[in-house]
């Protein structure tokens, strides 16, 4: 189990496993893209991202996909909302869950999860 491990993270439709550059965005006018990098020792099974003002977790961004240890994926949040500040929740293969609050996706180019 990895209860004591520190991880950090990022948002809405998994596009492709790649290391392409991502940049800041203008919410409401374009999608926000960023690199989600899993530099932990565990496979990431689920990833949720919801605007801070939304009081429930929305759909699992990974769906039936996973993000293996040491891998990266481009994530595109294309929900047409103007929100920039989101909360993230991650679930790993061992069942551990990590929540990170108040992530500014408009300025996020990369989000890295670490042990």
SVG drawing of the C-alpha trace seen along z (x, -y; Angstrom):
<svg xmlns="http://www.w3.org/2000/svg" viewBox="-22 -33 31 36">
<polyline fill="none" stroke="black" stroke-width="0.4" points="0.0,0.0 1.2,-3.6 -0.7,-5.6 2.4,-7.6 3.5,-8.4 3.2,-11.9 1.6,-12.4 0.3,-15.4 -1.9,-15.5 -4.3,-16.8 -7.9,-16.9 -10.9,-15.7 -10.5,-13.6 -7.5,-11.3 -6.3,-11.9 -3.1,-9.9 -0.1,-8.6 2.6,-11.1 5.0,-13.7 3.8,-16.5 4.0,-20.0 0.9,-21.6 0.2,-25.2 -2.0,-27.6 -5.5,-28.2 -8.4,-30.6 -11.3,-28.8 -14.6,-29.0 -12.9,-29.6 -10.6,-26.6 -9.8,-23.3 -7.1,-23.1 -4.5,-20.5 -1.7,-19.3 0.6,-16.3 -0.3,-13.9 2.9,-12.2 2.7,-9.1 6.2,-8.9 5.0,-6.7 5.7,-3.0 2.0,-2.1 -0.5,-2.1 -3.1,-4.8 -6.5,-3.2 -8.8,-6.3 -8.6,-10.0 -11.4,-12.5 -11.4,-16.3 -14.2,-18.7 -14.4,-22.4 -14.1,-23.5 -17.7,-24.8 -19.0,-21.4 -19.7,-19.3 -19.4,-15.8 -16.9,-14.0 -17.7,-13.7 -16.8,-10.9 -13.5,-9.0 -11.3,-10.6 -9.3,-7.4 -12.5,-5.4 -11.4,-1.8 -7.8,-2.8 -4.9,-3.0 -1.7,-5.1 1.2,-2.8 4.1,-3.7 6.6,-5.9 4.2,-6.8 2.7,-10.1 -0.5,-11.0 -1.9,-14.2 -5.2,-15.2 -7.6,-17.6 -10.3,-19.3 -12.9,-20.3 -16.0,-20.7 -16.8,-24.3 -16.7,-25.7 -15.0,-28.9 -13.6,-27.5 -9.9,-27.4 -9.6,-25.9 -10.3,-22.2 -10.0,-19.5 -8.3,-16.2 -8.8,-12.7 -6.6,-9.7 -7.1,-6.0 -4.1,-3.6 -4.0,0.1 -3.5,0.9 -6.7,-1.0 -5.1,-4.1 -6.7,-7.4 -5.2,-10.8 -7.1,-14.1 -5.5,-17.4 -7.4,-20.6 -7.5,-23.9 -5.4,-23.1 -5.3,-26.0 -5.7,-24.2 -5.5,-27.4 -1.8,-27.7 -1.1,-24.0 1.2,-22.5 2.2,-19.4 1.0,-17.6 3.4,-15.0 2.4,-12.3 5.4,-11.2 6.0,-8.5"/>
</svg>
